[in-house]
Amino acid sequence: MLTVKRWYYEKENAQNQWDRNEISEETYNNRTRYALERIYLEGNKQDKEAAMRMAKAHGYYDFNPKKK
C-alpha cells in the first residue's frame, strides 16, 4: 500500500510528464484522477479537503470516490 505522500508525488509526476508532452491527455487524466482518489481515501481530513479542491480545479466535478 502506498502512503498519501506517495500519491501526492504520483499526481505531481503525472503533471510534470503532461507538461513535457510525454503522456497523452487520457493517460494524464486517468493517473491524476486515480491519485486524487487514493489521496481522498487514504488521507486525513486535510488530505480529503485538498483532494476535493484539486479535483474541482482539474474539472472533475463528478469526483466522489468511495471505498470498494
C-alpha distances in whole Angstrom, upper triangle without the diagonal:
4,7,10,12,10,10,14,14,14,16,19,18,19,22,23,23,25,28,28,29,27,25,26,26,25,22,22,22,19,16,18,18,14,13,15,14,10,12,14,12,10,13,16,19,20,17,18,21,20,18,21,24,22,22,26,26,25,27,25,27,25,22,21,17,17,14,15
4,7,8,6,7,10,11,10,13,15,15,16,19,20,20,22,24,25,26,24,22,24,24,23,20,19,20,17,14,15,16,13,10,13,13,9,10,13,12,9,11,14,18,18,15,16,19,18,16,19,21,19,20,23,24,23,25,23,25,24,21,20,17,17,16,17
4,5,5,7,9,10,11,13,14,15,17,19,20,21,23,25,26,27,25,24,26,25,24,22,20,21,19,16,16,16,14,11,12,13,9,8,12,11,8,8,12,15,15,12,14,17,15,14,18,20,18,19,22,23,22,25,23,25,24,21,20,17,18,16,18
4,5,5,6,9,10,11,13,14,15,17,19,20,21,23,25,26,25,23,25,24,23,21,19,19,18,15,14,14,12,9,10,10,7,5,9,9,6,6,9,12,11,8,10,13,12,11,14,16,14,16,19,19,19,22,20,22,22,18,18,15,16,15,18
4,5,5,6,9,10,11,12,15,16,17,19,20,21,23,25,23,22,24,24,24,21,19,19,19,15,14,16,14,11,11,13,10,8,12,13,10,9,12,14,13,10,13,15,13,12,16,17,15,17,20,20,20,23,21,24,24,20,20,18,20,19,21
4,5,5,6,9,10,10,12,14,15,16,18,20,21,22,21,20,22,22,21,18,17,18,17,13,13,14,13,9,11,13,10,9,13,13,11,11,14,17,16,13,15,17,15,14,17,18,16,17,21,20,19,23,21,24,24,20,21,18,20,19,21
4,5,5,6,9,10,11,12,14,15,17,18,20,21,20,18,20,19,18,16,14,14,13,10,9,11,9,5,8,9,7,6,10,11,9,10,13,16,14,11,12,15,12,11,14,15,13,14,17,17,16,19,17,20,20,17,17,15,17,16,18
4,5,5,6,9,10,11,12,14,15,17,19,20,19,18,20,19,19,17,14,15,15,11,10,11,11,7,8,11,9,7,11,13,11,11,13,15,13,10,12,13,10,10,13,13,11,13,16,15,15,18,17,20,20,17,18,16,19,19,21
4,5,5,6,9,10,10,12,14,15,17,18,17,16,19,19,19,16,14,15,15,11,11,13,12,9,11,14,12,11,14,16,14,14,17,19,17,13,16,17,14,13,17,17,14,16,19,18,17,20,19,22,23,20,21,19,22,21,23
4,5,5,6,9,10,11,12,14,15,16,15,14,16,16,16,13,11,12,12,8,8,11,10,7,9,12,10,10,14,15,14,15,18,20,18,15,16,18,15,13,17,17,14,15,18,17,15,19,18,21,21,18,20,17,20,20,21
4,5,5,6,9,10,11,12,15,15,15,13,15,14,14,12,9,10,10,7,5,8,9,6,7,11,10,10,13,15,14,14,17,19,17,13,15,16,12,11,14,14,10,11,14,13,12,15,14,18,18,15,17,16,19,20,21
4,5,5,6,9,10,11,13,14,14,13,15,15,16,14,11,12,13,10,8,12,12,9,11,14,14,12,15,18,17,17,19,20,18,15,17,17,14,13,16,15,12,13,16,14,13,17,17,20,21,19,21,20,23,23,25
4,5,5,6,9,10,11,12,11,11,14,14,15,12,10,12,13,9,9,13,13,10,13,16,15,15,18,20,19,19,22,23,21,18,20,21,17,16,19,18,15,16,19,17,15,19,19,22,23,21,23,21,24,24,26
4,5,5,6,9,10,10,9,8,10,10,11,9,6,9,10,7,7,10,11,9,12,14,14,15,17,19,19,19,23,24,22,19,20,20,17,15,18,17,14,14,17,15,13,16,16,20,20,18,21,19,22,23,24
4,6,5,6,9,10,10,10,11,10,12,11,7,10,12,9,8,11,13,11,12,16,16,16,18,21,21,20,23,24,21,18,20,20,16,15,17,16,12,13,16,13,11,15,15,19,20,18,21,21,24,25,26
4,5,5,6,9,9,10,12,13,15,13,10,13,14,12,11,15,16,14,16,19,19,18,21,23,23,23,25,26,24,21,23,23,19,18,20,19,16,17,19,16,15,18,19,23,24,22,25,24,27,28,29
4,5,5,6,5,6,9,10,13,10,8,12,13,11,11,15,16,15,17,19,20,20,22,24,24,24,27,29,26,23,24,25,22,20,22,21,18,18,21,18,16,19,20,23,24,23,25,24,27,28,29
4,5,5,6,6,7,7,10,9,6,10,12,11,10,14,15,15,16,19,20,20,22,24,25,25,28,28,26,23,24,24,21,19,21,20,16,16,18,16,13,16,17,21,22,21,24,23,27,28,29
4,5,8,9,10,10,14,13,10,13,15,14,13,16,18,17,18,21,22,22,24,27,27,26,29,29,27,24,25,25,22,20,22,20,17,18,19,16,14,17,19,22,24,23,26,26,29,31,32
4,5,8,11,12,15,13,12,15,17,15,15,19,20,19,21,24,24,24,27,29,29,29,32,32,30,27,28,28,25,24,25,24,20,21,23,20,18,21,22,26,27,26,29,29,32,33,34
4,6,7,9,12,11,10,13,15,15,15,18,20,19,21,24,24,25,27,29,29,30,33,33,31,28,29,29,26,24,26,25,21,21,23,20,17,20,21,25,26,25,28,28,31,32,33
4,7,10,12,10,10,13,14,13,14,18,18,18,20,23,23,24,26,28,28,29,32,33,31,28,29,29,26,24,26,25,22,22,24,22,19,21,22,26,27,25,28,27,30,31,31
4,7,8,6,6,10,11,10,12,15,15,16,18,20,21,22,24,26,26,27,30,31,30,26,27,27,24,22,24,24,20,19,22,20,17,19,19,23,23,22,25,24,27,28,28
4,5,5,6,9,10,11,12,14,15,17,18,20,21,22,24,26,27,28,31,32,30,27,27,28,25,22,23,23,20,19,21,19,16,17,17,21,21,21,24,23,26,28,28
4,5,5,6,9,10,10,12,14,15,16,18,20,21,22,24,26,26,29,30,28,25,25,25,22,20,21,20,17,16,17,16,12,13,14,17,18,18,21,21,24,26,26
4,5,5,6,9,10,11,12,14,15,16,18,20,21,22,24,25,28,29,28,25,24,25,23,19,20,21,17,15,17,17,13,14,13,17,17,16,19,19,22,23,23
4,5,5,6,8,10,11,12,14,15,17,18,20,21,22,24,27,28,27,23,23,24,22,19,20,21,17,16,18,18,14,15,15,18,18,17,20,19,22,23,22
4,6,5,6,8,10,11,12,14,15,16,18,20,21,22,25,26,24,21,21,22,19,16,18,18,14,13,16,14,11,13,13,17,17,16,19,18,21,22,23
4,6,5,6,8,10,10,12,14,15,16,18,20,21,24,24,23,20,19,20,17,14,15,16,12,11,13,12,9,10,9,13,13,12,15,15,18,20,21
4,6,5,6,9,10,11,12,14,15,16,18,20,23,24,23,19,19,20,18,15,16,17,14,12,15,15,12,13,11,15,14,12,15,14,16,18,18
4,6,5,6,9,10,11,12,14,15,16,18,21,22,21,18,17,19,17,14,16,17,13,12,16,15,12,14,13,16,16,14,16,14,17,18,18
4,5,5,6,9,10,11,12,14,15,16,19,20,18,15,15,16,13,10,12,13,10,9,12,12,9,11,10,14,14,12,14,13,16,18,19
4,5,5,6,9,10,11,12,14,15,18,18,18,15,13,15,13,10,11,12,10,7,11,12,9,10,8,11,11,8,11,10,13,15,16
4,5,5,6,9,10,11,12,14,17,18,18,14,14,16,14,11,13,15,12,10,14,15,13,14,11,14,13,10,11,9,12,13,14
4,5,5,6,9,10,10,11,15,16,16,12,12,14,12,9,12,13,11,10,14,14,12,15,13,16,15,12,13,11,14,14,16
4,5,5,6,9,10,10,13,14,13,9,9,11,9,5,8,10,8,7,11,12,10,12,10,13,13,9,10,9,12,13,15
4,5,5,6,9,10,13,14,14,11,9,12,11,7,9,12,11,9,12,14,13,14,11,13,12,8,8,6,8,10,12
4,5,5,6,8,11,13,14,10,10,13,12,9,11,14,13,12,16,17,16,17,15,17,16,12,11,8,10,10,12
4,6,5,5,9,10,10,6,7,10,9,6,10,12,11,11,14,15,15,17,15,17,16,12,12,10,12,12,15
4,6,6,8,8,9,6,4,8,8,6,8,11,10,10,13,15,15,16,14,15,14,10,9,7,9,10,13
4,6,8,10,12,9,7,11,12,9,11,14,14,13,16,18,18,19,16,17,16,12,10,7,7,7,10
4,7,10,11,8,8,12,12,11,13,16,16,16,19,20,20,22,19,20,19,15,14,11,11,10,13
4,7,7,5,6,9,10,9,12,14,14,15,17,19,19,21,19,20,20,16,15,12,13,13,16
4,5,5,6,9,10,11,12,14,15,16,19,20,21,23,21,21,21,17,16,14,15,15,18
4,5,5,6,9,10,11,12,14,15,17,18,20,21,19,19,20,16,15,14,15,16,19
4,5,5,6,9,10,11,12,14,16,17,18,20,19,19,20,17,16,16,17,18,22
4,5,5,6,9,10,10,12,14,15,16,18,17,18,18,15,14,13,15,16,19
4,5,5,6,9,10,11,12,14,15,17,15,15,15,12,11,10,12,13,17
4,5,5,6,9,10,11,12,14,15,14,14,15,12,12,13,15,17,20
4,5,5,6,8,10,10,12,14,13,14,16,13,13,14,16,18,21
4,5,5,6,9,10,10,12,11,12,13,9,10,10,13,15,18
4,6,5,6,9,10,11,9,9,10,7,9,10,13,16,19
4,5,5,6,9,10,10,10,12,10,12,13,17,19,22
4,5,5,6,9,9,10,13,10,13,13,17,19,22
4,5,5,6,5,7,9,7,10,11,14,17,19
4,5,5,5,6,9,8,11,13,17,20,22
4,5,8,9,12,11,14,16,20,23,25
4,6,8,11,10,14,15,19,22,23
4,6,9,9,13,15,19,22,23
4,5,5,9,11,15,18,20
4,5,9,12,15,18,20
4,6,9,12,16,17
4,6,10,13,15
4,7,10,12
4,7,9
4,6
4
